Amino acid sequence: MANSAQARKRARQSVKVNAHNAALRSTLRTAIKKVIKAVESGDKAAAAAAFTANVGVIDRIADKKIIHKNKASRHKSRLSAAIKAMSGDIVAAGVKKEAKAAPKAKAAPKAAAKTTAAPKAKAAAKPKATKAKAAE
């Protein structure tokens, strides 16, 4: 039992805060279950609508630090991936399936960048050798 007035008040406040946070966690779980239920129903448009409606709930609860922001992000990512994996014409983010091929084209410039990096490394090695000769 609390021995001081301050500790007694703190105990009273913690009961209220704990009840409030529990209610928010319950809201979060309900929001996630709504999206999962929509995904399991098989209707991609309904699942996307449920996702967009409940993303705000997830973010709001993360902003209040009821859950960590990375956990909220992980939930949103997994729900979004489940929606995108569904068969259907509509994609949750509004991105067409043809746009996914664009990142593959970016792989070629990275390979070219690697070939240009090698001569720079050799050029950097030469001044080190001259410094060693100057020290001798």
N, CA, C and O atoms as CSV, one atom per row, in Angstrom:
chain,resi,resn,atom,element,x,y,z
A,1,MET,N,N,0.847,-1.191,0.000
A,1,MET,CA,C,0.000,0.000,0.000
A,1,MET,C,C,0.878,1.235,0.000
A,1,MET,O,O,1.963,1.243,0.582
A,2,ALA,N,N,0.395,2.283,-0.662
A,2,ALA,CA,C,1.147,3.538,-0.756
A,2,ALA,C,C,1.191,4.228,0.607
A,2,ALA,O,O,0.193,4.259,1.326
A,3,ASN,N,N,2.342,4.773,0.955
A,3,ASN,CA,C,2.531,5.366,2.275
A,3,ASN,C,C,2.375,6.876,2.290
A,3,ASN,O,O,2.171,7.458,3.356
A,4,SER,N,N,2.463,7.521,1.147
A,4,SER,CA,C,2.362,8.982,1.126
A,4,SER,C,C,1.171,9.397,0.265
A,4,SER,O,O,0.648,8.611,-0.526
A,5,ALA,N,N,0.763,10.634,0.437
A,5,ALA,CA,C,-0.351,11.159,-0.343
A,5,ALA,C,C,-0.019,11.160,-1.824
A,5,ALA,O,O,-0.870,10.867,-2.664
A,6,GLN,N,N,1.217,11.490,-2.134
A,6,GLN,CA,C,1.651,11.525,-3.529
A,6,GLN,C,C,1.570,10.124,-4.149
A,6,GLN,O,O,1.127,9.968,-5.287
A,7,ALA,N,N,2.000,9.115,-3.396
A,7,ALA,CA,C,1.975,7.747,-3.913
A,7,ALA,C,C,0.541,7.246,-4.068
A,7,ALA,O,O,0.230,6.509,-5.004
A,8,ARG,N,N,-0.343,7.658,-3.126
A,8,ARG,CA,C,-1.748,7.253,-3.242
A,8,ARG,C,C,-2.391,7.870,-4.484
A,8,ARG,O,O,-3.131,7.204,-5.208
A,9,LYS,N,N,-2.100,9.144,-4.717
A,9,LYS,CA,C,-2.651,9.819,-5.899
A,9,LYS,C,C,-2.106,9.174,-7.177
A,9,LYS,O,O,-2.843,8.968,-8.142
A,10,ARG,N,N,-0.826,8.863,-7.170
A,10,ARG,CA,C,-0.211,8.253,-8.348
A,10,ARG,C,C,-0.856,6.887,-8.633
A,10,ARG,O,O,-1.060,6.527,-9.792
A,11,ALA,N,N,-1.171,6.142,-7.589
A,11,ALA,CA,C,-1.828,4.846,-7.762
A,11,ALA,C,C,-3.219,5.024,-8.360
A,11,ALA,O,O,-3.631,4.252,-9.226
A,12,ARG,N,N,-3.944,6.047,-7.895
A,12,ARG,CA,C,-5.274,6.327,-8.468
A,12,ARG,C,C,-5.163,6.690,-9.942
A,12,ARG,O,O,-5.944,6.216,-10.767
A,13,GLN,N,N,-4.187,7.532,-10.267
A,13,GLN,CA,C,-4.028,7.961,-11.651
A,13,GLN,C,C,-3.619,6.798,-12.552
A,13,GLN,O,O,-4.085,6.697,-13.687
A,14,SER,N,N,-2.760,5.932,-12.053
A,14,SER,CA,C,-2.291,4.831,-12.888
A,14,SER,C,C,-3.418,3.867,-13.226
A,14,SER,O,O,-3.411,3.262,-14.298
A,15,VAL,N,N,-4.385,3.714,-12.328
A,15,VAL,CA,C,-5.545,2.858,-12.616
A,15,VAL,C,C,-6.338,3.439,-13.779
A,15,VAL,O,O,-6.750,2.708,-14.679
A,16,LYS,N,N,-6.554,4.766,-13.761
A,16,LYS,CA,C,-7.303,5.419,-14.836
A,16,LYS,C,C,-6.564,5.325,-16.164
A,16,LYS,O,O,-7.154,5.015,-17.200
A,17,VAL,N,N,-5.259,5.597,-16.116
A,17,VAL,CA,C,-4.464,5.586,-17.352
A,17,VAL,C,C,-4.405,4.173,-17.923
A,17,VAL,O,O,-4.496,3.984,-19.136
A,18,ASN,N,N,-4.251,3.181,-17.043
A,18,ASN,CA,C,-4.192,1.797,-17.497
A,18,ASN,C,C,-5.499,1.395,-18.177
A,18,ASN,O,O,-5.477,0.711,-19.200
A,19,ALA,N,N,-6.625,1.808,-17.624
A,19,ALA,CA,C,-7.923,1.496,-18.237
A,19,ALA,C,C,-8.053,2.172,-19.599
A,19,ALA,O,O,-8.564,1.572,-20.544
A,20,HIS,N,N,-7.598,3.407,-19.700
A,20,HIS,CA,C,-7.667,4.140,-20.968
A,20,HIS,C,C,-6.783,3.487,-22.025
A,20,HIS,O,O,-7.194,3.314,-23.173
A,21,ASN,N,N,-5.565,3.126,-21.628
A,21,ASN,CA,C,-4.646,2.494,-22.582
A,21,ASN,C,C,-5.165,1.129,-23.015
A,21,ASN,O,O,-4.998,0.742,-24.172
A,22,ALA,N,N,-5.786,0.402,-22.106
A,22,ALA,CA,C,-6.347,-0.906,-22.456
A,22,ALA,C,C,-7.456,-0.746,-23.490
A,22,ALA,O,O,-7.572,-1.554,-24.412
A,23,ALA,N,N,-8.264,0.289,-23.339
A,23,ALA,CA,C,-9.331,0.540,-24.306
A,23,ALA,C,C,-8.746,0.878,-25.681
A,23,ALA,O,O,-9.278,0.448,-26.705
A,24,LEU,N,N,-7.663,1.639,-25.706
A,24,LEU,CA,C,-7.037,1.984,-26.984
A,24,LEU,C,C,-6.410,0.754,-27.637
A,24,LEU,O,O,-6.499,0.584,-28.853
A,25,ARG,N,N,-5.776,-0.105,-26.834
A,25,ARG,CA,C,-5.208,-1.338,-27.388
A,25,ARG,C,C,-6.311,-2.217,-27.977
A,25,ARG,O,O,-6.120,-2.855,-29.013
A,26,SER,N,N,-7.455,-2.244,-27.314
A,26,SER,CA,C,-8.593,-3.011,-27.821
A,26,SER,C,C,-9.076,-2.434,-29.147
A,26,SER,O,O,-9.414,-3.182,-30.064
A,27,THR,N,N,-9.108,-1.119,-29.253
A,27,THR,CA,C,-9.490,-0.457,-30.504
A,27,THR,C,C,-8.527,-0.829,-31.629
A,27,THR,O,O,-8.939,-1.064,-32.765
A,28,LEU,N,N,-7.243,-0.877,-31.293
A,28,LEU,CA,C,-6.230,-1.250,-32.276
A,28,LEU,C,C,-6.468,-2.669,-32.774
A,28,LEU,O,O,-6.472,-2.921,-33.979
A,29,ARG,N,N,-6.665,-3.590,-31.843
A,29,ARG,CA,C,-6.878,-4.982,-32.232
A,29,ARG,C,C,-8.135,-5.138,-33.084
A,29,ARG,O,O,-8.154,-5.923,-34.032
A,30,THR,N,N,-9.174,-4.397,-32.748
A,30,THR,CA,C,-10.412,-4.447,-33.520
A,30,THR,C,C,-10.181,-3.930,-34.935
A,30,THR,O,O,-10.684,-4.508,-35.899
A,31,ALA,N,N,-9.423,-2.846,-35.064
A,31,ALA,CA,C,-9.138,-2.278,-36.387
A,31,ALA,C,C,-8.372,-3.274,-37.246
A,31,ALA,O,O,-8.662,-3.430,-38.432
A,32,ILE,N,N,-7.392,-3.949,-36.647
A,32,ILE,CA,C,-6.600,-4.930,-37.390
A,32,ILE,C,C,-7.482,-6.112,-37.797
A,32,ILE,O,O,-7.376,-6.615,-38.916
A,33,LYS,N,N,-8.348,-6.552,-36.889
A,33,LYS,CA,C,-9.238,-7.680,-37.194
A,33,LYS,C,C,-10.212,-7.343,-38.317
A,33,LYS,O,O,-10.562,-8.215,-39.112
A,34,LYS,N,N,-10.657,-6.082,-38.394
A,34,LYS,CA,C,-11.565,-5.676,-39.470
A,34,LYS,C,C,-10.904,-5.847,-40.829
A,34,LYS,O,O,-11.521,-6.328,-41.779
A,35,VAL,N,N,-9.634,-5.443,-40.908
A,35,VAL,CA,C,-8.918,-5.561,-42.185
A,35,VAL,C,C,-8.682,-7.034,-42.510
A,35,VAL,O,O,-8.859,-7.454,-43.654
A,36,ILE,N,N,-8.287,-7.811,-41.515
A,36,ILE,CA,C,-8.040,-9.239,-41.751
A,36,ILE,C,C,-9.316,-9.936,-42.217
A,36,ILE,O,O,-9.278,-10.772,-43.121
A,37,LYS,N,N,-10.432,-9.595,-41.604
A,37,LYS,CA,C,-11.711,-10.190,-41.988
A,37,LYS,C,C,-12.067,-9.817,-43.431
A,37,LYS,O,O,-12.578,-10.646,-44.184
A,38,ALA,N,N,-11.794,-8.567,-43.811
A,38,ALA,CA,C,-12.060,-8.135,-45.182
A,38,ALA,C,C,-11.167,-8.867,-46.171
A,38,ALA,O,O,-11.606,-9.213,-47.268
A,39,VAL,N,N,-9.907,-9.107,-45.788
A,39,VAL,CA,C,-8.987,-9.841,-46.668
A,39,VAL,C,C,-9.462,-11.279,-46.828
A,39,VAL,O,O,-9.435,-11.825,-47.931
A,40,GLU,N,N,-9.901,-11.897,-45.721
A,40,GLU,CA,C,-10.340,-13.290,-45.775
A,40,GLU,C,C,-11.644,-13.452,-46.549
A,40,GLU,O,O,-11.938,-14.538,-47.050
A,41,SER,N,N,-12.429,-12.372,-46.652
A,41,SER,CA,C,-13.678,-12.459,-47.411
A,41,SER,C,C,-13.412,-12.606,-48.902
A,41,SER,O,O,-14.256,-13.119,-49.637
A,42,GLY,N,N,-12.232,-12.155,-49.357
A,42,GLY,CA,C,-11.861,-12.325,-50.753
A,42,GLY,C,C,-12.156,-11.126,-51.637
A,42,GLY,O,O,-11.781,-11.131,-52.809
A,43,ASP,N,N,-12.805,-10.115,-51.124
A,43,ASP,CA,C,-13.120,-8.920,-51.908
A,43,ASP,C,C,-11.997,-7.910,-51.740
A,43,ASP,O,O,-11.836,-7.313,-50.676
A,44,LYS,N,N,-11.228,-7.728,-52.792
A,44,LYS,CA,C,-10.047,-6.863,-52.706
A,44,LYS,C,C,-10.425,-5.403,-52.504
A,44,LYS,O,O,-9.750,-4.688,-51.763
A,45,ALA,N,N,-11.489,-4.953,-53.151
A,45,ALA,CA,C,-11.907,-3.557,-53.015
A,45,ALA,C,C,-12.366,-3.275,-51.581
A,45,ALA,O,O,-12.046,-2.226,-51.023
A,46,ALA,N,N,-13.100,-4.192,-50.998
A,46,ALA,CA,C,-13.555,-4.012,-49.618
A,46,ALA,C,C,-12.379,-4.059,-48.650
A,46,ALA,O,O,-12.343,-3.318,-47.667
A,47,ALA,N,N,-11.423,-4.928,-48.933
A,47,ALA,CA,C,-10.241,-5.029,-48.075
A,47,ALA,C,C,-9.414,-3.744,-48.146
A,47,ALA,O,O,-8.906,-3.270,-47.129
A,48,ALA,N,N,-9.283,-3.189,-49.340
A,48,ALA,CA,C,-8.534,-1.939,-49.498
A,48,ALA,C,C,-9.245,-0.796,-48.785
A,48,ALA,O,O,-8.601,0.054,-48.170
A,49,ALA,N,N,-10.569,-0.776,-48.865
A,49,ALA,CA,C,-11.336,0.265,-48.177
A,49,ALA,C,C,-11.200,0.132,-46.664
A,49,ALA,O,O,-11.051,1.131,-45.960
A,50,ALA,N,N,-11.252,-1.095,-46.168
A,50,ALA,CA,C,-11.097,-1.323,-44.730
A,50,ALA,C,C,-9.698,-0.930,-44.272
A,50,ALA,O,O,-9.524,-0.384,-43.183
A,51,PHE,N,N,-8.707,-1.210,-45.104
A,51,PHE,CA,C,-7.318,-0.864,-44.768
A,51,PHE,C,C,-7.152,0.644,-44.653
A,51,PHE,O,O,-6.593,1.138,-43.673
A,52,THR,N,N,-7.637,1.377,-45.654
A,52,THR,CA,C,-7.485,2.832,-45.625
A,52,THR,C,C,-8.259,3.452,-44.467
A,52,THR,O,O,-7.838,4.463,-43.905
A,53,ALA,N,N,-9.400,2.842,-44.109
A,53,ALA,CA,C,-10.190,3.364,-42.994
A,53,ALA,C,C,-9.506,3.131,-41.656
A,53,ALA,O,O,-9.684,3.922,-40.729
A,54,ASN,N,N,-8.732,2.067,-41.538
A,54,ASN,CA,C,-8.146,1.699,-40.253
A,54,ASN,C,C,-6.682,2.073,-40.097
A,54,ASN,O,O,-6.127,1.921,-39.009
A,55,VAL,N,N,-6.043,2.559,-41.154
A,55,VAL,CA,C,-4.652,3.014,-41.035
A,55,VAL,C,C,-4.567,4.195,-40.068
A,55,VAL,O,O,-3.626,4.292,-39.281
A,56,GLY,N,N,-5.536,5.073,-40.131
A,56,GLY,CA,C,-5.557,6.223,-39.228
A,56,GLY,C,C,-5.660,5.810,-37.770
A,56,GLY,O,O,-5.049,6.429,-36.899
A,57,VAL,N,N,-6.429,4.767,-37.504
A,57,VAL,CA,C,-6.564,4.268,-36.128
A,57,VAL,C,C,-5.221,3.745,-35.632
A,57,VAL,O,O,-4.812,4.032,-34.507
A,58,ILE,N,N,-4.542,2.980,-36.474
A,58,ILE,CA,C,-3.245,2.414,-36.096
A,58,ILE,C,C,-2.237,3.532,-35.841
A,58,ILE,O,O,-1.509,3.502,-34.849
A,59,ASP,N,N,-2.197,4.513,-36.737
A,59,ASP,CA,C,-1.260,5.634,-36.571
A,59,ASP,C,C,-1.576,6.451,-35.326
A,59,ASP,O,O,-0.667,6.866,-34.606
A,60,ARG,N,N,-2.842,6.682,-35.072
A,60,ARG,CA,C,-3.248,7.478,-33.920
A,60,ARG,C,C,-2.802,6.820,-32.612
A,60,ARG,O,O,-2.327,7.496,-31.700
A,61,ILE,N,N,-2.957,5.522,-32.531
A,61,ILE,CA,C,-2.579,4.810,-31.314
A,61,ILE,C,C,-1.060,4.772,-31.171
A,61,ILE,O,O,-0.545,4.804,-30.053
A,62,ALA,N,N,-0.340,4.705,-32.287
A,62,ALA,CA,C,1.120,4.756,-32.223
A,62,ALA,C,C,1.593,6.147,-31.808
A,62,ALA,O,O,2.575,6.274,-31.077
A,63,ASP,N,N,0.906,7.183,-32.266
A,63,ASP,CA,C,1.276,8.551,-31.885
A,63,ASP,C,C,1.099,8.785,-30.387
A,63,ASP,O,O,1.826,9.574,-29.784
A,64,LYS,N,N,0.134,8.097,-29.798
A,64,LYS,CA,C,-0.095,8.219,-28.347
A,64,LYS,C,C,0.833,7.320,-27.539
A,64,LYS,O,O,0.760,7.273,-26.311
A,65,LYS,N,N,1.707,6.606,-28.248
A,65,LYS,CA,C,2.714,5.732,-27.651
A,65,LYS,C,C,2.098,4.576,-26.865
A,65,LYS,O,O,2.668,4.105,-25.881
A,66,ILE,N,N,0.936,4.130,-27.313
A,66,ILE,CA,C,0.347,2.926,-26.739
A,66,ILE,C,C,1.112,1.715,-27.281
A,66,ILE,O,O,1.366,0.749,-26.561
A,67,ILE,N,N,1.471,1.790,-28.565
A,67,ILE,CA,C,2.362,0.808,-29.173
A,67,ILE,C,C,3.503,1.573,-29.834
A,67,ILE,O,O,3.387,2.771,-30.097
A,68,HIS,N,N,4.586,0.885,-30.097
A,68,HIS,CA,C,5.739,1.528,-30.728
A,68,HIS,C,C,5.436,1.816,-32.194
A,68,HIS,O,O,4.673,1.087,-32.828
A,69,LYS,N,N,6.026,2.868,-32.727
A,69,LYS,CA,C,5.762,3.249,-34.115
A,69,LYS,C,C,6.205,2.160,-35.093
A,69,LYS,O,O,5.596,1.995,-36.150
A,70,ASN,N,N,7.254,1.421,-34.752
A,70,ASN,CA,C,7.694,0.347,-35.640
A,70,ASN,C,C,6.697,-0.806,-35.654
A,70,ASN,O,O,6.510,-1.456,-36.683
A,71,LYS,N,N,6.065,-1.056,-34.525
A,71,LYS,CA,C,5.037,-2.100,-34.483
A,71,LYS,C,C,3.846,-1.690,-35.337
A,71,LYS,O,O,3.278,-2.512,-36.057
A,72,ALA,N,N,3.472,-0.426,-35.255
A,72,ALA,CA,C,2.373,0.070,-36.091
A,72,ALA,C,C,2.739,-0.056,-37.562
A,72,ALA,O,O,1.918,-0.470,-38.380
A,73,SER,N,N,3.961,0.300,-37.891
A,73,SER,CA,C,4.418,0.205,-39.272
A,73,SER,C,C,4.422,-1.237,-39.756
A,73,SER,O,O,4.056,-1.521,-40.897
A,74,ARG,N,N,4.838,-2.141,-38.883
A,74,ARG,CA,C,4.869,-3.558,-39.232
A,74,ARG,C,C,3.456,-4.087,-39.496
A,74,ARG,O,O,3.246,-4.837,-40.450
A,75,HIS,N,N,2.494,-3.704,-38.663
A,75,HIS,CA,C,1.113,-4.115,-38.877
A,75,HIS,C,C,0.598,-3.592,-40.218
A,75,HIS,O,O,-0.003,-4.338,-40.992
A,76,LYS,N,N,0.836,-2.316,-40.485
A,76,LYS,CA,C,0.354,-1.727,-41.738
A,76,LYS,C,C,0.998,-2.401,-42.936
A,76,LYS,O,O,0.332,-2.655,-43.940
A,77,SER,N,N,2.285,-2.692,-42.839
A,77,SER,CA,C,2.995,-3.323,-43.940
A,77,SER,C,C,2.452,-4.716,-44.232
A,77,SER,O,O,2.243,-5.078,-45.389
A,78,ARG,N,N,2.228,-5.487,-43.187
A,78,ARG,CA,C,1.737,-6.848,-43.384
A,78,ARG,C,C,0.302,-6.869,-43.907
A,78,ARG,O,O,-0.052,-7.705,-44.739
A,79,LEU,N,N,-0.517,-5.946,-43.416
A,79,LEU,CA,C,-1.891,-5.872,-43.915
A,79,LEU,C,C,-1.904,-5.449,-45.382
A,79,LEU,O,O,-2.660,-5.990,-46.189
A,80,SER,N,N,-1.058,-4.475,-45.715
A,80,SER,CA,C,-0.973,-4.005,-47.099
A,80,SER,C,C,-0.478,-5.120,-48.012
A,80,SER,O,O,-0.986,-5.291,-49.120
A,81,ALA,N,N,0.507,-5.873,-47.550
A,81,ALA,CA,C,1.024,-6.982,-48.357
A,81,ALA,C,C,-0.047,-8.046,-48.563
A,81,ALA,O,O,-0.134,-8.640,-49.638
A,82,ALA,N,N,-0.858,-8.290,-47.545
A,82,ALA,CA,C,-1.933,-9.276,-47.687
A,82,ALA,C,C,-2.959,-8.824,-48.714
A,82,ALA,O,O,-3.491,-9.636,-49.471
A,83,ILE,N,N,-3.234,-7.527,-48.738
A,83,ILE,CA,C,-4.189,-6.996,-49.716
A,83,ILE,C,C,-3.607,-7.068,-51.119
A,83,ILE,O,O,-4.299,-7.441,-52.067
A,84,LYS,N,N,-2.346,-6.712,-51.248
A,84,LYS,CA,C,-1.718,-6.742,-52.567
A,84,LYS,C,C,-1.586,-8.163,-53.100
A,84,LYS,O,O,-1.587,-8.375,-54.312
A,85,ALA,N,N,-1.473,-9.132,-52.205
A,85,ALA,CA,C,-1.342,-10.521,-52.629
A,85,ALA,C,C,-2.667,-11.106,-53.115
A,85,ALA,O,O,-2.690,-12.156,-53.757
A,86,MET,N,N,-3.760,-10.426,-52.808
A,86,MET,CA,C,-5.071,-10.913,-53.243
A,86,MET,C,C,-5.198,-10.784,-54.755
A,86,MET,O,O,-4.613,-9.890,-55.365
A,87,SER,N,N,-5.975,-11.695,-55.356
A,87,SER,CA,C,-6.204,-11.593,-56.787
A,87,SER,C,C,-7.294,-10.557,-57.045
A,87,SER,O,O,-8.333,-10.550,-56.385
A,88,GLY,N,N,-7.040,-9.693,-58.004
A,88,GLY,CA,C,-8.005,-8.647,-58.335
A,88,GLY,C,C,-7.333,-7.556,-59.138
A,88,GLY,O,O,-6.106,-7.510,-59.236
A,89,ASP,N,N,-8.134,-6.680,-59.713
A,89,ASP,CA,C,-7.603,-5.625,-60.570
A,89,ASP,C,C,-7.170,-4.403,-59.775
A,89,ASP,O,O,-6.230,-3.714,-60.172
A,90,ILE,N,N,-7.828,-4.126,-58.676
A,90,ILE,CA,C,-7.548,-2.917,-57.918
A,90,ILE,C,C,-6.440,-3.199,-56.905
A,90,ILE,O,O,-6.486,-4.185,-56.169
A,91,VAL,N,N,-5.446,-2.313,-56.884
A,91,VAL,CA,C,-4.351,-2.439,-55.919
A,91,VAL,C,C,-4.590,-1.423,-54.818
A,91,VAL,O,O,-5.059,-0.319,-55.093
A,92,ALA,N,N,-4.278,-1.770,-53.580
A,92,ALA,CA,C,-4.597,-0.935,-52.416
A,92,ALA,C,C,-3.998,0.464,-52.525
A,92,ALA,O,O,-4.669,1.449,-52.215
A,93,ALA,N,N,-2.748,0.561,-52.960
A,93,ALA,CA,C,-2.084,1.857,-52.997
A,93,ALA,C,C,-2.412,2.637,-54.264
A,93,ALA,O,O,-1.997,3.789,-54.390
A,94,GLY,N,N,-3.130,2.055,-55.192
A,94,GLY,CA,C,-3.460,2.732,-56.432
A,94,GLY,C,C,-2.355,2.631,-57.471
A,94,GLY,O,O,-2.407,3.324,-58.488
A,95,VAL,N,N,-1.365,1.791,-57.245
A,95,VAL,CA,C,-0.256,1.621,-58.169
A,95,VAL,C,C,-0.585,0.459,-59.087
A,95,VAL,O,O,-1.030,-0.594,-58.630
A,96,LYS,N,N,-0.369,0.646,-60.377
A,96,LYS,CA,C,-0.660,-0.408,-61.335
A,96,LYS,C,C,0.428,-1.476,-61.271
A,96,LYS,O,O,1.558,-1.205,-60.864
A,97,LYS,N,N,0.076,-2.680,-61.675
A,97,LYS,CA,C,1.034,-3.783,-61.629
A,97,LYS,C,C,2.188,-3.567,-62.606
A,97,LYS,O,O,3.286,-4.073,-62.376
A,98,GLU,N,N,1.964,-2.830,-63.687
A,98,GLU,CA,C,3.029,-2.576,-64.656
A,98,GLU,C,C,4.119,-1.699,-64.057
A,98,GLU,O,O,5.270,-1.772,-64.487
A,99,ALA,N,N,3.785,-0.885,-63.089
A,99,ALA,CA,C,4.772,0.011,-62.488
A,99,ALA,C,C,5.797,-0.752,-61.669
A,99,ALA,O,O,6.871,-0.220,-61.386
A,100,LYS,N,N,5.498,-1.976,-61.282
A,100,LYS,CA,C,6.451,-2.759,-60.497
A,100,LYS,C,C,7.667,-3.160,-61.325
A,100,LYS,O,O,8.712,-3.467,-60.750
A,101,ALA,N,N,7.571,-3.170,-62.643
A,101,ALA,CA,C,8.691,-3.545,-63.497
A,101,ALA,C,C,9.737,-2.438,-63.569
A,101,ALA,O,O,10.879,-2.708,-63.942
A,102,ALA,N,N,9.391,-1.223,-63.229
A,102,ALA,CA,C,10.323,-0.100,-63.326
A,102,ALA,C,C,11.549,-0.241,-62.432
A,102,ALA,O,O,12.639,0.100,-62.893
A,103,PRO,N,N,11.461,-0.712,-61.202
A,103,PRO,CA,C,12.663,-0.833,-60.380
A,103,PRO,C,C,13.699,-1.779,-60.960
A,103,PRO,O,O,14.884,-1.635,-60.659
A,104,LYS,N,N,13.294,-2.746,-61.785
A,104,LYS,CA,C,14.261,-3.662,-62.391
A,104,LYS,C,C,15.185,-2.919,-63.341
A,104,LYS,O,O,16.341,-3.312,-63.495
A,105,ALA,N,N,14.715,-1.865,-63.979
A,105,ALA,CA,C,15.537,-1.099,-64.907
A,105,ALA,C,C,16.632,-0.334,-64.172
A,105,ALA,O,O,17.663,-0.009,-64.761
A,106,LYS,N,N,16.416,-0.046,-62.891
A,106,LYS,CA,C,17.405,0.702,-62.118
A,106,LYS,C,C,18.621,-0.141,-61.762
A,106,LYS,O,O,19.629,0.414,-61.325
A,107,ALA,N,N,18.569,-1.440,-61.927
A,107,ALA,CA,C,19.676,-2.311,-61.563
A,107,ALA,C,C,20.881,-2.091,-62.476
A,107,ALA,O,O,22.017,-2.229,-62.023
A,108,ALA,N,N,20.665,-1.755,-63.741
A,108,ALA,CA,C,21.761,-1.571,-64.679
A,108,ALA,C,C,22.657,-0.387,-64.315
A,108,ALA,O,O,23.877,-0.538,-64.389
A,109,PRO,N,N,22.135,0.788,-63.926
A,109,PRO,CA,C,23.036,1.876,-63.551
A,109,PRO,C,C,23.888,1.555,-62.337
A,109,PRO,O,O,24.994,2.084,-62.218
A,110,LYS,N,N,23.418,0.714,-61.435
A,110,LYS,CA,C,24.228,0.339,-60.275
A,110,LYS,C,C,25.449,-0.459,-60.706
A,110,LYS,O,O,26.526,-0.303,-60.132
A,111,ALA,N,N,25.290,-1.317,-61.720
A,111,ALA,CA,C,26.413,-2.097,-62.214
A,111,ALA,C,C,27.434,-1.181,-62.876
A,111,ALA,O,O,28.638,-1.400,-62.747
A,112,ALA,N,N,26.969,-0.168,-63.574
A,112,ALA,CA,C,27.876,0.783,-64.206
A,112,ALA,C,C,28.614,1.594,-63.155
A,112,ALA,O,O,29.776,1.950,-63.352
A,113,ALA,N,N,27.965,1.884,-62.057
A,113,ALA,CA,C,28.592,2.642,-60.988
A,113,ALA,C,C,29.710,1.841,-60.343
A,113,ALA,O,O,30.706,2.415,-59.904
A,114,LYS,N,N,29.563,0.533,-60.279
A,114,LYS,CA,C,30.602,-0.311,-59.694
A,114,LYS,C,C,31.857,-0.299,-60.555
A,114,LYS,O,O,32.965,-0.328,-60.019
A,115,THR,N,N,31.710,-0.256,-61.878
A,115,THR,CA,C,32.879,-0.253,-62.758
A,115,THR,C,C,33.612,1.072,-62.671
A,115,THR,O,O,34.833,1.100,-62.826
A,116,THR,N,N,32.914,2.164,-62.431
A,116,THR,CA,C,33.589,3.452,-62.314
A,116,THR,C,C,34.239,3.615,-60.949
A,116,THR,O,O,35.148,4.431,-60.800
A,117,ALA,N,N,33.799,2.866,-59.957
A,117,ALA,CA,C,34.366,2.987,-58.621
A,117,ALA,C,C,35.752,2.352,-58.554
A,117,ALA,O,O,36.572,2.785,-57.744
A,118,ALA,N,N,36.039,1.357,-59.362
A,118,ALA,CA,C,37.321,0.668,-59.300
A,118,ALA,C,C,38.494,1.583,-59.674
A,118,ALA,O,O,39.490,1.568,-58.951
A,119,PRO,N,N,38.445,2.386,-60.760
A,119,PRO,CA,C,39.575,3.264,-61.065
A,119,PRO,C,C,39.828,4.303,-59.964
A,119,PRO,O,O,40.974,4.686,-59.728
A,120,LYS,N,N,38.782,4.751,-59.300
A,120,LYS,CA,C,38.969,5.717,-58.219
A,120,LYS,C,C,39.763,5.108,-57.080
A,120,LYS,O,O,40.566,5.797,-56.451
A,121,ALA,N,N,39.556,3.842,-56.806
A,121,ALA,CA,C,40.282,3.181,-55.732
A,121,ALA,C,C,41.763,3.096,-56.072
A,121,ALA,O,O,42.607,3.267,-55.192
A,122,LYS,N,N,42.093,2.834,-57.335
A,122,LYS,CA,C,43.487,2.770,-57.740
A,122,LYS,C,C,44.129,4.146,-57.660
A,122,LYS,O,O,45.289,4.272,-57.266
A,123,ALA,N,N,43.377,5.178,-58.034
A,123,ALA,CA,C,43.911,6.531,-57.983
A,123,ALA,C,C,44.174,6.934,-56.537
A,123,ALA,O,O,45.141,7.642,-56.260
A,124,ALA,N,N,43.336,6.497,-55.626
A,124,ALA,CA,C,43.517,6.829,-54.221
A,124,ALA,C,C,44.733,6.102,-53.658
A,124,ALA,O,O,45.344,6.587,-52.705
A,125,ALA,N,N,45.098,4.959,-54.219
A,125,ALA,CA,C,46.228,4.194,-53.721
A,125,ALA,C,C,47.552,4.866,-54.090
A,125,ALA,O,O,48.521,4.757,-53.338
A,126,LYS,N,N,47.614,5.541,-55.203
A,126,LYS,CA,C,48.855,6.181,-55.639
A,126,LYS,C,C,49.321,7.273,-54.680
A,126,LYS,O,O,50.505,7.287,-54.343
A,127,PRO,N,N,48.477,8.180,-54.222
A,127,PRO,CA,C,48.988,9.189,-53.312
A,127,PRO,C,C,49.498,8.598,-51.994
A,127,PRO,O,O,50.410,9.162,-51.390
A,128,LYS,N,N,48.947,7.507,-51.546
A,128,LYS,CA,C,49.437,6.871,-50.329
A,128,LYS,C,C,50.870,6.395,-50.513
A,128,LYS,O,O,51.680,6.482,-49.590
A,129,ALA,N,N,51.187,5.891,-51.704
A,129,ALA,CA,C,52.540,5.410,-51.971
A,129,ALA,C,C,53.527,6.584,-51.982
A,129,ALA,O,O,54.652,6.441,-51.504
A,130,THR,N,N,53.130,7.723,-52.512
A,130,THR,CA,C,54.032,8.876,-52.541
A,130,THR,C,C,54.246,9.430,-51.139
A,130,THR,O,O,55.331,9.922,-50.831
A,131,LYS,N,N,53.233,9.358,-50.291
A,131,LYS,CA,C,53.406,9.810,-48.913
A,131,LYS,C,C,54.367,8.924,-48.167
A,131,LYS,O,O,55.127,9.396,-47.321
A,132,ALA,N,N,54.342,7.622,-48.476
A,132,ALA,CA,C,55.252,6.694,-47.824
A,132,ALA,C,C,56.690,6.987,-48.242
A,132,ALA,O,O,57.603,6.887,-47.423
A,133,LYS,N,N,56.902,7.348,-49.509
A,133,LYS,CA,C,58.248,7.679,-49.986
A,133,LYS,C,C,58.745,8.975,-49.374
A,133,LYS,O,O,59.933,9.112,-49.081
A,134,ALA,N,N,57.838,9.932,-49.177
A,134,ALA,CA,C,58.224,11.196,-48.581
A,134,ALA,C,C,58.613,11.014,-47.127
A,134,ALA,O,O,59.481,11.729,-46.625
A,135,ALA,N,N,57.987,10.075,-46.447
A,135,ALA,CA,C,58.297,9.831,-45.042
A,135,ALA,C,C,59.660,9.175,-44.893
A,135,ALA,O,O,60.322,9.361,-43.872
A,136,GLU,N,N,60.095,8.410,-45.890
A,136,GLU,CA,C,61.379,7.728,-45.804
A,136,GLU,C,C,62.469,8.703,-46.030
A,136,GLU,O,O,63.643,8.334,-46.000
